[in-house]
Amino acid sequence: MRTVKAEEHYINARKLALREYAKNASQGQSGYLPSLEGILKNTEILSEINIGLIEIPLKKIVGTYTYLRSRSFSKNFMPILNIDTEFQKKWCNLCSAHMEEGIREPIKVYEYLNWYYVIEGNKRVSVLKYFDAYSFHAYVTRLIPKYDESNLDIKIYYKFMNFNKITGIFSIYFTKEESFDELLNILNDYNPQNTGFEDSKYRFFEKNIYMTFRRIYLSMGGQKIPLTTGDAFIEYCKLYGIPDNLNEEILSQRIKSLLPILNSLANIEEVEVQTSPPEKAQNFLTTISTLVMPKKNIKVAFINASSPDTSGWTYSHELGRQFIQDLYSEQILTQSFNNTPIDETTSYDAIKNIAARGFDVIFTTSPIFLHATIKCALEFPEIKFFNCSEYQPYINVGNYFGRTYEPRFLTGIIAGAITKTNIIGYVATSPTPEVISSINAFSLGARLVNPYVKVLVSWTNEWYSKVKNDDADDKIINAGADVVANITIDEYHPITMEYGVYSMLTTIDLDTKKPLNYVAAPIWRWGIFYEKIIDNIISGSAKSVSDILGSSNRLVNFWWGIDSGVLDIYYSKDFVPLDTQKLVEHMRKMIISNIYHPFTGPIIDMNGNIKVEKDDYASIEQLLNMDWFVENIEII
């Protein structure tokens, strides 16, 4: 009786195999399983490592080791050979054993790039996949390919191996190499109580937190989104952190609200980087899901981390707010909210309370508010949220910033011209791509006029902390810097009040180790940006994503430069030599006219690698993802 039943299962499994084979063949693809022999034909394997006996998800088993054995199965691992064969009898015997007591003997596999290929146990895998089993035990041998900087799959795999070595976790994988380090950083601060797992907090995290997230995520249709579950989990953590006190009801609600963002991230056809503003109102606000039509005064909120009288950065945005309030006085009503807490939980509560007061548009003016802004945008889809931060566009939050490397390049020219010690200091928040590109541009500008100059960089690792800024200043000045580009400026300096300057290039009195002269600074004119946004909302030209771009999925990152007027440079006519002034003005005009690019090659990084070839210049993608420093920079 069981034999007959097993034979029926084989017939059904073979039908599934033939259907899968025909589908792939109709698309011009092989209908058989891939074989690792064929995949590795032209691949250099550095070593083999015995991982031992582990439990692996059956979905990660995608092929056989040998080419010959792969011909027994279709791509879905269902048996494709005819009935009344020796293969069919063995498959049916395993099927009967599985129905009676379960298949228990582990299989043997090779792991390559986090996929598994069966050495022994192909029929066991086929039967288990037929019965939709989730995982099975296997003796695993890992094949490590030679590292290849140009191969993203291999780069991701090397990150996975490091993550796996530290945590012992096999079940999590990402489509971005940086995600492994992001999760490690999150797990470093994760200290669950009473885990019941004496050997590892990572094991507790995987079994109790990640697997719970995975179950709920997939039950809500997560498998339809072309991201790994790991990708979804890291996006969840960015907004909410690890769900330590696990409440499945709250977790389910959060995952449900997160699904539209995940779906948009997975299906983005391209990210449009808008490098200059349109000449007149057009349909270009693709990062906003819904925009209200003006039926009354539009209420616009500006949420700041500090106040205009204590921060040049906030003051520059306040000038922008005042500009659009005056310009659209009959159509909008604006309000600033200052000194908003920067702790993510507290800032979320603060932004949420402001959103509940009936605002139509909300600008959060600091990158530290990004995740809190995204969380609030999920809860208030009728409000248009914008966050002032570098290249991180989301479907429900507008993203705007500026090409800060352009004015930094010009201030670097001034720094290189006036230094006497050939040591220049640069105080920076944290090594994000925008900050790194600004540091590099500053250094390239300094070297343009002074090939002997060295740029010392000191991190504060906070958006704004006077104590940490002062400490970073002291470290650089004690190392001999007589010119410093820093965040700490005299709050009452007239340039601050005129332009909202947030960072100044200063000369240093090496005897007192105090700022001597304020020499130059990048300046912002946020009113130009805010005018374009508000104009599009008032005119009604910006509606939904589908109205603007049809069926395409594009996000826009507003990334305007000196040519737009949003960014520019101030420099002192008294303290900058006349010839240097002429050079700065000449280079500024060339940048505006797109005749010269600050990142024109050849450019060599601090490790001696050529990053930009001679007569070439860095692409937008390189600038927005910059993670290297030019050769004359030293991190202290």
Buried (B, 14 or more C-beta within 10 A) or exposed (E): EEEEEBBEBBEEBBEBBBEBBEBBEEEEEEBBBBBBBEBBEEBEEEEEEEBEEBEBEBEBBBBBBBBEBBBBBBBBBBBBBEEEEEBBBEBBBBBBBBBEEEBEEBBBBBBBBBBBBBBBBBBBBBBBBBBEBEBBEBBBBBBBBEEEEEEEEBBBBBBBBEBBEEBEBBBBBBBBBEBBEBBBEBBEEBEBEEBEBEEEBBBBBBBBBBEBBBEBBEEBEBEEBEBBBBBBBBBBBBBBBBBEEEEEEEBBEBBBBBBBBBBBBBEBEEBBBBBBBEEEBBBBBBBBBEBBEBEEBBBBBBBBBBEBEEBBBBBBBBBBBBBBBEBBEEBBBBBBBBEBBBEBEEBBBBBBEBBEEEBBBBBBBBBBBBBBBBBBBBEBBEBBBBBBBBBBBBBBBBBBBBBBBBBBBBBBBBBBBBBEBBBBBBBBBEBBBBBBBBBBBBBBBBBBBBEEBBBBBBBBEBBBBEEBBBBBBEBBBEBBBBBBBBBBBBEEBEBBBEBBBBBBBBBBEBEEEEBBBBBBBBBBBBBBBBBBBBBBBBBEBBBEBEEBBEEEBBBBBBBBBBBBBBBBBBBBEEBBEEEBBEBBEEBBEEBBEEEBBBBBBEBBBEEEEEBBEEEEBBEBEBBBEBEBBBBBBEEE
